[in-house]
């Protein structure tokens, strides 16, 4: 999966990174490389399924798609 990352210098120093396609997926780092490493981890956590995310009504079908 390829995602566009927005990387911008922070006023306080370092960098802030966010993923427009994943609302609320934001991270930062003291260096560009650290910010990119941190946003990669944030993306992985953002996309990680959580057991309680899959509580559905009895007649709902769950289907997996690879993107």
Protein Blocks (a to p, Z undefined) as FASTA:
>chain_A
ZZdddddddfkgpjddddfklghiacddfbfklmmmmmmmmmmmmmpccfklmcccfkbc
cddddZZ
